[in-house]
């Protein structure tokens, strides 16, 4: 049973939330990441494009959720990340965790979204109203890391 | 010489103008391969670049083998 997945189209959360149900679970915590219309102090984001290296992304996502099971006393956990073009307000990522008690559910949910953002090979391109566009975390690096060797 | 495949994503895909290519190379490691391709494409400087071979993260010193599929991984931005 897979715990991490990508979806290229909008999807209904209800069936995914239902997978977290369990008689021992007294808590359900979730995180939803939504597409916002500004980033890094700059307004005018029109839409985002997410691109993923799916084969490695699924492996890394599954590893993160396995780590969450090892670290926290949780019952079930799932994460879904969207790919493709997303409009403002759309759901970009969902994490759902069930547990006997809320502390573990909150902590595991936080752990999973933080690790997914840092480790899963997903890239986000912002498209602005003025016609500009850029890959988040890459363009600034390209501008500021010109004297840094890449293989570090 | 080994025959390998390189796949490009995001900023590197756009920079190279292609999502993948098949290559014959004398590069001994994935780091050597990066330097060879950087001479050809003049990749943008990307700070914390990572690399994967055959769908697993690996070190830059990983030896290249015939049939390997290599992906250079620019800084990620999920969520």
gemmi code that builds the backbone of each chain (N, CA, C; Angstrom):
import gemmi

chains = {
    "A": [
        ("UNK", (0.858, -1.203, 0.000), (0.000, 0.000, 0.000), (0.882, 1.237, 0.000)),
        ("UNK", (0.696, 2.067, -0.984), (1.578, 3.237, -1.080), (1.083, 4.363, -0.170)),
        ("UNK", (2.046, 5.151, 0.328), (1.727, 6.251, 1.231), (1.959, 7.607, 0.601)),
        ("UNK", (2.736, 7.629, -0.480), (3.067, 8.903, -1.126), (2.767, 8.786, -2.610)),
        ("UNK", (2.158, 9.834, -3.167), (1.860, 9.775, -4.589), (1.777, 11.149, -5.226)),
        ("UNK", (1.875, 11.146, -6.550), (1.683, 12.365, -7.340), (0.358, 12.286, -8.075)),
        ("UNK", (-0.258, 13.447, -8.283), (-1.452, 13.505, -9.130), (-1.317, 14.674, -10.098)),
        ("UNK", (-1.685, 14.419, -11.343), (-1.575, 15.445, -12.378), (-2.854, 16.265, -12.516)),
        ("UNK", (-3.949, 15.797, -11.906), (-5.235, 16.500, -12.004), (-5.761, 16.780, -10.599)),
        ("UNK", (-6.705, 17.725, -10.541), (-7.395, 17.969, -9.263), (-8.005, 16.668, -8.775)),
        ("UNK", (-8.073, 16.530, -7.446), (-8.630, 15.286, -6.906), (-9.438, 15.578, -5.656)),
        ("UNK", (-10.315, 14.638, -5.336), (-11.184, 14.739, -4.165), (-10.433, 14.161, -2.964)),
        ("UNK", (-10.373, 14.947, -1.875), (-9.638, 14.491, -0.686), (-10.375, 13.403, 0.100)),
        ("UNK", (-11.717, 13.399, 0.008), (-12.504, 12.529, 0.895), (-12.051, 11.063, 0.877)),
        ("UNK", (-11.850, 10.460, -0.309), (-11.430, 9.043, -0.284), (-10.057, 8.839, 0.348)),
        ("UNK", (-9.196, 9.858, 0.246), (-7.863, 9.735, 0.844), (-7.934, 9.891, 2.364)),
        ("UNK", (-8.783, 10.821, 2.807), (-8.992, 10.963, 4.254), (-9.593, 9.679, 4.836)),
        ("UNK", (-10.482, 9.050, 4.072), (-11.147, 7.839, 4.562), (-10.146, 6.719, 4.818)),
        ("UNK", (-9.037, 6.710, 4.045), (-8.016, 5.671, 4.228), (-7.314, 5.784, 5.575)),
        ("UNK", (-7.435, 6.943, 6.235), (-6.754, 7.155, 7.511), (-7.567, 6.653, 8.699)),
        ("UNK", (-8.826, 6.353, 8.452), (-9.708, 5.941, 9.549), (-9.247, 4.612, 10.139)),
        ("UNK", (-9.346, 4.512, 11.442), (-8.957, 3.282, 12.123), (-9.592, 3.310, 13.513)),
        ("UNK", (-10.074, 2.159, 13.991), (-10.725, 2.155, 15.317), (-9.823, 2.665, 16.445)),
        ("UNK", (-8.499, 2.529, 16.306), (-7.621, 2.984, 17.395), (-7.299, 4.468, 17.304)),
        ("UNK", (-7.663, 5.097, 16.160), (-7.264, 6.487, 15.934), (-8.276, 7.445, 16.557)),
        ("UNK", (-7.769, 8.302, 17.464), (-8.616, 9.324, 18.072), (-8.308, 10.707, 17.549)),
        ("UNK", (-7.347, 10.807, 16.628), (-6.941, 12.116, 16.122), (-6.598, 12.027, 14.643)),
        ("UNK", (-6.949, 13.071, 13.936), (-6.562, 13.205, 12.536), (-6.031, 14.618, 12.359)),
        ("UNK", (-4.784, 14.749, 11.874), (-4.218, 16.066, 11.569), (-3.872, 16.093, 10.094)),
        ("UNK", (-4.102, 17.247, 9.468), (-3.766, 17.343, 8.049), (-3.112, 18.680, 7.762)),
        ("UNK", (-2.369, 18.718, 6.663), (-1.831, 19.969, 6.157), (-2.196, 20.069, 4.688)),
        ("UNK", (-2.686, 21.236, 4.284), (-2.925, 21.498, 2.874), (-2.073, 22.682, 2.457)),
        ("UNK", (-1.266, 22.509, 1.424), (-0.525, 23.628, 0.843), (-1.293, 24.142, -0.361)),
        ("UNK", (-1.564, 25.460, -0.372), (-2.352, 26.075, -1.451), (-1.470, 27.011, -2.261)),
        ("UNK", (-1.810, 27.191, -3.506), (-1.065, 28.117, -4.359), (-1.452, 29.549, -4.005)),
        ("UNK", (-0.435, 30.385, -3.642), (-0.722, 31.774, -3.281), (-0.263, 32.716, -4.395)),
        ("UNK", (-0.770, 33.954, -4.313), (-0.549, 34.901, -5.419), (0.673, 35.789, -5.208)),
        ("UNK", (1.539, 35.433, -4.259), (2.754, 36.218, -4.034), (3.823, 35.294, -3.480)),
        ("UNK", (5.082, 35.672, -3.639), (6.172, 34.878, -3.072), (7.380, 35.768, -2.852)),
        ("UNK", (8.043, 35.585, -1.683), (9.267, 36.326, -1.395), (9.074, 37.827, -1.539)),
        ("UNK", (7.924, 38.318, -1.069), (7.666, 39.753, -1.103), (7.237, 40.281, -2.457)),
        ("UNK", (7.062, 39.396, -3.418), (6.696, 39.846, -4.757), (5.259, 39.419, -5.065)),
        ("UNK", (4.415, 40.408, -5.447), (3.010, 40.124, -5.767), (2.880, 39.760, -7.240)),
        ("UNK", (1.681, 39.313, -7.608), (1.373, 39.130, -9.021), (1.653, 37.757, -9.579)),
        ("UNK", (1.733, 36.721, -8.705), (1.850, 35.353, -9.227), (0.511, 34.978, -9.866)),
        ("UNK", (0.553, 34.566, -11.133), (-0.681, 34.196, -11.849), (-1.001, 32.716, -11.702)),
        ("UNK", (0.021, 31.891, -11.820), (-0.158, 30.441, -11.663), (1.212, 29.801, -11.469)),
        ("UNK", (1.204, 28.532, -11.063), (2.444, 27.778, -10.858), (2.454, 26.548, -11.752)),
        ("UNK", (3.669, 26.124, -12.067), (3.846, 24.839, -12.732), (4.726, 23.988, -11.828)),
        ("UNK", (4.248, 22.789, -11.483), (5.062, 21.856, -10.708), (5.561, 20.750, -11.629)),
        ("UNK", (6.843, 20.462, -11.499), (7.442, 19.366, -12.254), (8.077, 18.416, -11.253)),
        ("UNK", (7.983, 17.119, -11.475), (8.544, 16.155, -10.535), (9.365, 15.090, -11.235)),
        ("UNK", (10.379, 14.624, -10.541), (11.122, 13.431, -10.978), (10.418, 12.300, -10.232)),
        ("UNK", (9.416, 11.716, -10.903), (8.427, 10.912, -10.183), (8.990, 9.607, -9.608)),
        ("UNK", (9.850, 8.933, -10.374), (10.347, 7.634, -9.877), (11.125, 7.815, -8.566)),
        ("UNK", (12.024, 8.785, -8.539), (12.787, 9.041, -7.307), (11.912, 9.740, -6.265)),
        ("UNK", (11.002, 10.598, -6.720), (10.136, 11.337, -5.801), (9.265, 10.409, -4.960)),
        ("UNK", (8.720, 9.372, -5.600), (7.884, 8.428, -4.854), (8.735, 7.666, -3.834)),
        ("UNK", (9.936, 7.258, -4.238), (10.813, 6.541, -3.298), (11.152, 7.420, -2.096)),
        ("UNK", (11.508, 8.685, -2.345), (11.901, 9.573, -1.253), (10.692, 9.889, -0.366)),
        ("UNK", (9.532, 10.094, -0.993), (8.310, 10.343, -0.224), (7.969, 9.167, 0.680)),
        ("UNK", (8.100, 7.951, 0.147), (7.829, 6.758, 0.961), (8.834, 6.653, 2.115)),
        ("UNK", (10.096, 7.015, 1.850), (11.105, 6.977, 2.925), (10.729, 7.953, 4.038)),
        ("UNK", (10.284, 9.150, 3.662), (9.915, 10.167, 4.655), (8.771, 9.670, 5.532)),
        ("UNK", (7.780, 9.057, 4.909), (6.639, 8.583, 5.696), (7.050, 7.401, 6.576)),
        ("UNK", (7.946, 6.554, 6.086), (8.469, 5.463, 6.932), (9.201, 6.049, 8.144)),
        ("UNK", (9.950, 7.125, 7.936), (10.634, 7.794, 9.044), (9.616, 8.332, 10.050)),
        ("UNK", (8.511, 8.880, 9.552), (7.476, 9.420, 10.441), (6.885, 8.297, 11.306)),
        ("UNK", (6.684, 7.115, 10.696), (6.172, 5.973, 11.476), (7.187, 5.555, 12.544)),
        ("UNK", (8.483, 5.659, 12.236), (9.509, 5.251, 13.199), (9.629, 6.253, 14.348)),
        ("UNK", (9.397, 7.564, 14.034), (9.633, 8.606, 15.032), (8.428, 8.896, 15.917)),
        ("UNK", (7.222, 8.698, 15.365), (6.013, 9.128, 16.072), (5.042, 7.957, 16.196)),
        ("UNK", (4.233, 8.009, 17.244), (3.276, 6.931, 17.499), (1.993, 7.216, 16.712)),
        ("UNK", (2.070, 6.940, 15.393), (0.942, 7.257, 14.518), (0.328, 5.986, 13.945)),
        ("UNK", (-0.885, 6.124, 13.461), (-1.622, 4.958, 12.969), (-1.502, 4.840, 11.450)),
        ("UNK", (-1.810, 5.926, 10.744), (-1.724, 5.918, 9.284), (-1.255, 7.288, 8.803)),
        ("UNK", (-0.640, 7.305, 7.619), (-0.162, 8.577, 7.076), (-0.114, 8.496, 5.556)),
        ("UNK", (-0.533, 9.577, 4.918), (-0.482, 9.655, 3.459), (-0.099, 11.071, 3.047)),
        ("UNK", (0.504, 11.166, 1.864), (0.828, 12.474, 1.297), (0.638, 12.409, -0.213)),
        ("UNK", (0.006, 13.445, -0.745), (-0.205, 13.541, -2.194), (0.280, 14.913, -2.652)),
        ("UNK", (1.080, 14.943, -3.719), (1.569, 16.209, -4.287), (1.081, 16.338, -5.718)),
        ("UNK", (0.601, 17.512, -6.042), (0.145, 17.777, -7.422), (1.333, 18.092, -8.325)),
        ("UNK", (1.160, 17.809, -9.603), (2.100, 18.215, -10.641), (1.309, 18.894, -11.749)),
        ("UNK", (2.030, 19.659, -12.572), (1.373, 20.333, -13.692), (1.060, 21.777, -13.359)),
        ("UNK", (0.137, 22.355, -14.127), (-0.218, 23.762, -13.946), (-1.290, 23.910, -12.870)),
        ("UNK", (-1.009, 24.761, -11.863), (-1.979, 24.985, -10.782), (-2.325, 26.464, -10.676)),
        ("UNK", (-3.602, 26.740, -10.521), (-4.083, 28.117, -10.396), (-4.020, 28.553, -8.935)),
        ("UNK", (-4.102, 29.880, -8.724), (-4.136, 30.432, -7.362), (-5.261, 29.768, -6.566)),
        ("UNK", (-4.948, 29.363, -5.341), (-5.954, 28.751, -4.472), (-6.036, 27.246, -4.576)),
        ("UNK", (-5.440, 26.670, -5.603), (-5.529, 25.215, -5.753), (-4.690, 24.493, -4.705)),
        ("UNK", (-5.114, 23.282, -4.390), (-4.380, 22.419, -3.462), (-3.134, 21.876, -4.162)),
        ("UNK", (-1.959, 22.188, -3.612), (-0.696, 21.722, -4.208), (-0.190, 20.464, -3.514)),
        ("UNK", (-0.418, 20.394, -2.193), (0.052, 19.222, -1.450), (-0.877, 18.974, -0.269)),
        ("UNK", (-1.093, 17.709, 0.017), (-1.903, 17.315, 1.171), (-1.145, 16.256, 1.967)),
        ("UNK", (-1.125, 16.450, 3.289), (-0.590, 15.447, 4.210), (-1.697, 15.107, 5.195)),
        ("UNK", (-1.946, 13.843, 5.401), (-2.932, 13.414, 6.393), (-2.333, 12.340, 7.290)),
        ("UNK", (-2.541, 12.506, 8.605), (-1.997, 11.555, 9.582), (-3.073, 11.242, 10.616)),
        ("UNK", (-3.250, 9.973, 10.918), (-4.120, 9.605, 12.042), (-3.270, 8.963, 13.130)),
        ("UNK", (-3.727, 9.113, 14.364), (-2.986, 8.595, 15.526), (-3.961, 8.408, 16.676)),
        ("UNK", (-3.510, 7.692, 17.701), (-4.364, 7.527, 18.883), (-4.601, 8.892, 19.526)),
        ("UNK", (-3.539, 9.738, 19.553), (-3.626, 11.034, 20.228), (-3.099, 12.155, 19.344)),
        ("UNK", (-3.524, 13.388, 19.632), (-3.257, 14.500, 18.721), (-1.793, 14.916, 18.644)),
        ("UNK", (-1.039, 14.784, 19.754), (0.356, 15.243, 19.730), (1.145, 14.558, 18.609)),
        ("UNK", (1.018, 13.245, 18.531), (1.758, 12.497, 17.508), (1.244, 12.847, 16.109)),
        ("UNK", (-0.066, 13.043, 15.991), (-0.628, 13.361, 14.677), (-0.110, 14.704, 14.172)),
        ("UNK", (-0.128, 15.724, 15.037), (0.398, 17.046, 14.646), (1.885, 16.963, 14.299)),
        ("UNK", (2.662, 16.311, 15.173), (4.119, 16.283, 14.988), (4.496, 15.547, 13.708)),
        ("UNK", (3.839, 14.439, 13.443), (4.166, 13.662, 12.247), (3.765, 14.421, 10.988)),
        ("UNK", (2.635, 15.101, 11.050), (2.167, 15.877, 9.905), (3.190, 16.969, 9.577)),
        ("UNK", (3.658, 17.656, 10.609), (4.662, 18.703, 10.442), (5.960, 18.124, 9.888)),
        ("UNK", (6.377, 16.979, 10.426), (7.612, 16.347, 9.965), (7.512, 15.996, 8.480)),
        ("UNK", (6.401, 15.403, 8.094), (6.263, 14.951, 6.701), (6.282, 16.140, 5.740)),
        ("UNK", (5.525, 17.197, 6.004), (5.504, 18.303, 5.037), (6.865, 18.992, 4.980)),
        ("UNK", (7.529, 19.154, 6.138), (8.846, 19.808, 6.126), (9.859, 18.999, 5.310)),
        ("UNK", (9.882, 17.689, 5.521), (10.849, 16.847, 4.808), (10.516, 16.774, 3.315)),
        ("UNK", (9.232, 16.691, 2.995), (8.834, 16.636, 1.573), (9.330, 17.886, 0.856)),
        ("UNK", (9.147, 19.035, 1.494), (9.567, 20.290, 0.856), (11.075, 20.337, 0.620)),
        ("UNK", (11.846, 19.727, 1.510), (13.304, 19.806, 1.397), (13.932, 18.692, 0.578)),
        ("UNK", (13.262, 17.551, 0.478), (13.951, 16.356, -0.055), (13.359, 15.764, -1.322)),
        ("UNK", (12.065, 15.919, -1.544), (11.460, 15.249, -2.700), (11.746, 16.076, -3.965)),
        ("UNK", (12.233, 15.426, -5.035), (12.579, 16.175, -6.248), (11.349, 16.687, -7.005)),
        ("UNK", (10.907, 17.857, -6.539), (9.780, 18.567, -7.134), (10.258, 19.999, -7.355)),
        ("UNK", (9.918, 20.567, -8.504), (10.308, 21.949, -8.789), (9.076, 22.765, -9.130)),
        ("UNK", (9.160, 24.040, -8.787), (8.004, 24.935, -8.897), (8.410, 26.143, -9.715)),
        ("UNK", (7.677, 26.392, -10.799), (7.947, 27.570, -11.620), (6.813, 28.562, -11.445)),
        ("UNK", (7.172, 29.787, -11.046), (6.164, 30.842, -10.874), (6.016, 31.623, -12.173)),
        ("UNK", (4.784, 31.923, -12.502), (4.499, 32.779, -13.660), (3.815, 34.043, -13.151)),
        ("UNK", (4.415, 35.198, -13.470), (3.934, 36.477, -12.939), (3.106, 37.236, -13.981)),
        ("UNK", (2.292, 38.157, -13.446), (1.401, 38.957, -14.296), (2.181, 39.808, -15.298)),
        ("UNK", (3.424, 40.189, -14.939), (4.197, 41.038, -15.865), (4.915, 40.220, -16.936)),
        ("UNK", (4.642, 38.909, -16.975), (5.231, 38.073, -18.014), (6.498, 37.364, -17.567)),
        ("UNK", (7.051, 37.768, -16.412), (8.252, 37.129, -15.894), (7.897, 35.732, -15.375)),
        ("UNK", (8.896, 34.879, -15.322), (8.689, 33.562, -14.719), (10.026, 33.069, -14.191)),
        ("UNK", (9.974, 32.126, -13.260), (11.237, 31.612, -12.736), (11.034, 30.400, -11.852)),
        ("UNK", (12.090, 29.565, -11.790), (12.064, 28.359, -10.945), (12.431, 28.754, -9.525)),
        ("UNK", (11.541, 28.483, -8.583), (11.761, 28.853, -7.188), (12.982, 28.105, -6.643)),
        ("UNK", (13.830, 28.807, -5.906), (15.076, 28.289, -5.297), (16.183, 28.065, -6.312)),
        ("UNK", (15.929, 28.294, -7.592), (16.967, 28.063, -8.605), (17.479, 29.371, -9.194)),
        ("UNK", (16.584, 30.298, -9.487), (16.998, 31.535, -10.157), (17.882, 32.365, -9.218)),
        ("UNK", (17.479, 32.455, -7.932), (18.272, 33.233, -6.979), (19.631, 32.581, -6.780)),
        ("UNK", (19.626, 31.229, -6.732), (20.888, 30.493, -6.617), (21.766, 30.798, -7.804)),
        ("UNK", (21.175, 30.748, -8.978), (21.944, 30.974, -10.198), (22.556, 32.369, -10.158)),
        ("UNK", (21.814, 33.318, -9.604), (22.296, 34.698, -9.557), (23.392, 34.882, -8.513)),
        ("UNK", (23.258, 34.181, -7.369), (24.156, 34.448, -6.240), (25.267, 33.431, -6.071)),
        ("UNK", (25.196, 32.314, -6.755), (26.165, 31.246, -6.503), (27.166, 31.112, -7.640)),
        ("UNK", (27.332, 32.175, -8.393), (28.180, 32.079, -9.584), (29.614, 31.688, -9.250)),
        ("UNK", (30.122, 32.072, -8.065), (31.510, 31.720, -7.749), (31.630, 30.439, -6.937)),
        ("UNK", (30.501, 29.793, -6.647), (30.546, 28.575, -5.844), (30.619, 27.365, -6.769)),
        ("UNK", (31.581, 26.446, -6.535), (31.601, 25.244, -7.356), (30.304, 24.460, -7.152)),
        ("UNK", (29.720, 23.904, -8.198), (28.431, 23.225, -8.063), (28.527, 21.897, -7.326)),
        ("UNK", (29.715, 21.266, -7.323), (29.778, 19.905, -6.793), (30.083, 19.909, -5.308)),
        ("UNK", (29.303, 20.639, -4.530), (29.530, 20.687, -3.084), (28.243, 20.335, -2.382)),
    ],
    "B": [
        ("UNK", (34.746, 3.854, -22.744), (33.512, 4.613, -23.012), (32.297, 3.807, -22.532)),
        ("UNK", (31.352, 4.521, -21.923), (30.085, 3.867, -21.527), (28.931, 4.587, -22.208)),
        ("UNK", (27.882, 3.816, -22.458), (26.658, 4.386, -23.025), (25.709, 4.661, -21.869)),
        ("UNK", (25.286, 5.906, -21.743), (24.397, 6.254, -20.640), (23.273, 7.147, -21.145)),
        ("UNK", (22.315, 7.390, -20.245), (21.204, 8.276, -20.555), (21.157, 9.344, -19.472)),
        ("UNK", (20.933, 10.591, -19.883), (20.793, 11.684, -18.914), (19.387, 12.258, -19.065)),
        ("UNK", (18.710, 12.451, -17.935), (17.397, 13.113, -17.974), (17.510, 14.465, -17.283)),
        ("UNK", (16.837, 15.456, -17.844), (16.897, 16.814, -17.315), (15.511, 17.247, -16.833)),
        ("UNK", (15.504, 17.945, -15.697), (14.245, 18.449, -15.155), (14.342, 19.947, -14.902)),
        ("UNK", (13.177, 20.590, -14.962), (13.003, 21.978, -14.517), (13.996, 22.916, -15.195)),
        ("UNK", (14.779, 23.675, -14.403), (15.629, 24.718, -14.972), (16.698, 24.108, -15.899)),
        ("UNK", (17.154, 22.895, -15.583), (18.162, 22.268, -16.455), (17.538, 21.786, -17.761)),
        ("UNK", (16.310, 21.281, -17.704), (15.602, 20.860, -18.919), (15.430, 22.049, -19.870)),
        ("UNK", (15.032, 23.173, -19.286), (14.835, 24.360, -20.127), (16.178, 24.864, -20.667)),
        ("UNK", (17.233, 24.784, -19.837), (18.539, 25.282, -20.257), (19.101, 24.445, -21.416)),
        ("UNK", (18.973, 23.120, -21.297), (19.508, 22.214, -22.318), (18.588, 22.190, -23.541)),
        ("UNK", (17.297, 22.409, -23.302), (16.336, 22.386, -24.401), (15.841, 20.994, -24.728)),
        ("UNK", (16.036, 20.065, -23.774), (15.598, 18.689, -23.991), (15.420, 18.015, -22.644)),
        ("UNK", (14.498, 17.042, -22.571), (14.254, 16.352, -21.307), (15.200, 15.177, -21.117)),
        ("UNK", (15.831, 14.709, -22.176), (16.736, 13.564, -22.036), (17.638, 13.457, -23.248)),
        ("UNK", (18.748, 12.757, -23.054), (19.640, 12.458, -24.177), (20.416, 11.192, -23.874)),
        ("UNK", (20.788, 10.482, -24.944), (21.658, 9.318, -24.822), (23.065, 9.781, -25.152)),
        ("UNK", (24.044, 9.296, -24.372), (25.412, 9.776, -24.514), (26.396, 8.620, -24.495)),
        ("UNK", (27.486, 8.819, -25.193), (28.640, 7.954, -25.056), (29.715, 8.811, -24.397)),
        ("UNK", (30.240, 8.365, -23.258), (31.163, 9.229, -22.512), (32.338, 8.450, -21.953)),
        ("UNK", (33.462, 9.147, -21.788), (34.621, 8.543, -21.125), (34.701, 8.994, -19.667)),
        ("UNK", (33.698, 9.757, -19.202), (33.674, 10.217, -17.815), (33.672, 9.011, -16.879)),
        ("UNK", (34.522, 9.061, -15.838), (34.633, 7.918, -14.926), (33.561, 7.950, -13.838)),
        ("UNK", (33.171, 9.156, -13.417), (32.196, 9.283, -12.327), (31.074, 10.230, -12.751)),
        ("UNK", (30.020, 10.278, -11.941), (28.922, 11.204, -12.275), (29.397, 12.660, -12.151)),
        ("UNK", (30.370, 12.894, -11.248), (30.934, 14.243, -11.145), (31.694, 14.632, -12.408)),
        ("UNK", (32.466, 13.677, -12.942), (33.183, 13.933, -14.200), (32.194, 14.188, -15.330)),
        ("UNK", (31.088, 13.428, -15.319), (30.071, 13.611, -16.364), (29.480, 15.015, -16.281)),
        ("UNK", (29.218, 15.465, -15.040), (28.664, 16.813, -14.886), (29.611, 17.846, -15.479)),
        ("UNK", (30.906, 17.686, -15.185), (31.889, 18.654, -15.692), (31.960, 18.617, -17.218)),
        ("UNK", (31.864, 17.410, -17.781), (31.875, 17.285, -19.251), (30.668, 18.003, -19.856)),
        ("UNK", (29.489, 17.765, -19.268), (28.278, 18.380, -19.821), (28.235, 19.883, -19.544)),
        ("UNK", (28.824, 20.294, -18.416), (28.879, 21.715, -18.089), (29.732, 22.455, -19.131)),
        ("UNK", (30.788, 21.794, -19.615), (31.604, 22.433, -20.664), (30.778, 22.605, -21.938)),
        ("UNK", (29.894, 21.647, -22.212), (29.073, 21.719, -23.425), (27.928, 22.716, -23.286)),
        ("UNK", (27.263, 22.692, -22.112), (26.018, 23.474, -21.975), (26.168, 24.735, -21.123)),
        ("UNK", (27.285, 24.867, -20.392), (27.445, 25.985, -19.460), (26.211, 26.109, -18.570)),
        ("UNK", (26.004, 25.077, -17.756), (24.846, 25.038, -16.850), (24.805, 26.267, -15.960)),
        ("UNK", (23.611, 26.727, -15.579), (23.528, 27.808, -14.594), (24.105, 27.321, -13.257)),
        ("UNK", (24.736, 28.220, -12.510), (25.268, 27.856, -11.190), (24.088, 27.629, -10.249)),
        ("UNK", (24.025, 26.440, -9.649), (22.822, 26.088, -8.881), (23.121, 25.686, -7.448)),
        ("UNK", (24.227, 26.131, -6.886), (24.458, 25.873, -5.463), (24.383, 24.417, -5.091)),
        ("UNK", (23.277, 24.055, -4.417), (23.173, 22.722, -3.819), (22.654, 21.672, -4.804)),
        ("UNK", (23.375, 21.458, -5.867), (22.961, 20.452, -6.840), (23.182, 19.046, -6.262)),
        ("UNK", (22.200, 18.161, -6.478), (22.369, 16.750, -6.106), (22.357, 15.917, -7.381)),
        ("UNK", (22.608, 14.623, -7.221), (22.627, 13.757, -8.399), (22.039, 12.395, -8.040)),
        ("UNK", (21.372, 11.798, -9.034), (20.813, 10.452, -8.865), (21.253, 9.584, -10.038)),
        ("UNK", (21.507, 8.308, -9.747), (21.754, 7.320, -10.796), (20.733, 6.199, -10.628)),
        ("UNK", (20.072, 5.868, -11.726), (19.075, 4.791, -11.730), (18.040, 4.982, -10.618)),
        ("UNK", (17.545, 6.207, -10.508), (16.453, 6.555, -9.587), (16.817, 6.425, -8.112)),
        ("UNK", (18.106, 6.610, -7.768), (18.506, 6.714, -6.361), (19.545, 7.833, -6.225)),
        ("UNK", (19.428, 8.623, -5.147), (20.448, 9.633, -4.873), (21.802, 8.940, -4.750)),
        ("UNK", (22.867, 9.604, -5.162), (24.201, 9.020, -5.018), (25.222, 10.130, -4.838)),
        ("UNK", (26.465, 9.726, -4.535), (27.580, 10.673, -4.395), (28.093, 11.067, -5.776)),
        ("UNK", (28.772, 12.222, -5.790), (29.374, 12.674, -7.055), (30.510, 11.765, -7.489)),
        ("UNK", (31.049, 10.963, -6.570), (32.171, 10.074, -6.902), (31.697, 8.715, -7.428)),
        ("UNK", (30.371, 8.517, -7.546), (29.841, 7.235, -8.020), (30.350, 6.933, -9.435)),
        ("UNK", (30.933, 5.747, -9.648), (31.424, 5.397, -10.984), (30.262, 5.231, -11.966)),
        ("UNK", (30.491, 5.650, -13.190), (29.479, 5.473, -14.239), (29.601, 4.078, -14.825)),
        ("UNK", (28.451, 3.463, -15.080), (28.456, 2.138, -15.690), (27.555, 2.140, -16.908)),
        ("UNK", (27.857, 1.230, -17.824), (27.070, 1.123, -19.045), (25.584, 0.992, -18.703)),
        ("UNK", (24.751, 1.772, -19.372), (23.303, 1.677, -19.178), (22.765, 2.540, -18.052)),
        ("UNK", (23.629, 3.263, -17.341), (23.156, 4.106, -16.235), (22.244, 5.225, -16.743)),
        ("UNK", (21.295, 5.596, -15.890), (20.449, 6.754, -16.156), (20.760, 7.787, -15.072)),
        ("UNK", (21.230, 8.950, -15.493), (21.732, 9.975, -14.568), (20.806, 11.183, -14.585)),
        ("UNK", (20.515, 11.704, -13.385), (19.712, 12.932, -13.275), (20.421, 13.901, -12.334)),
        ("UNK", (20.687, 15.098, -12.799), (21.197, 16.169, -11.939), (19.995, 16.886, -11.347)),
        ("UNK", (20.026, 17.088, -10.022), (18.832, 17.559, -9.312), (19.042, 18.975, -8.778)),
        ("UNK", (18.457, 19.964, -9.444), (18.545, 21.348, -8.961), (17.838, 21.489, -7.613)),
        ("UNK", (18.095, 22.596, -6.895), (17.404, 22.813, -5.613), (15.892, 22.627, -5.765)),
        ("UNK", (15.303, 21.838, -4.852), (13.892, 21.469, -4.991), (12.991, 22.524, -4.348)),
        ("UNK", (11.717, 22.477, -4.707), (10.770, 23.483, -4.191), (9.361, 22.916, -4.155)),
        ("UNK", (9.215, 21.757, -3.488), (7.872, 21.202, -3.352), (7.059, 21.978, -2.328)),
        ("UNK", (5.790, 21.603, -2.222), (4.906, 22.210, -1.226), (4.291, 23.506, -1.706)),
    ],
}
model = gemmi.Model(1)
for chain_id, residues in chains.items():
    chain = gemmi.Chain(chain_id)
    for i, (resn, *xyz) in enumerate(residues, 1):
        res = gemmi.Residue()
        res.name, res.seqid = resn, gemmi.SeqId(i, " ")
        for name, pos in zip(("N", "CA", "C"), xyz):
            atom = gemmi.Atom()
            atom.name, atom.element = name, gemmi.Element(name[0])
            atom.pos, atom.b_iso = gemmi.Position(*pos), 0.0
            res.add_atom(atom)
        chain.add_residue(res)
    model.add_chain(chain)
structure = gemmi.Structure()
structure.add_model(model)
structure.setup_entities()
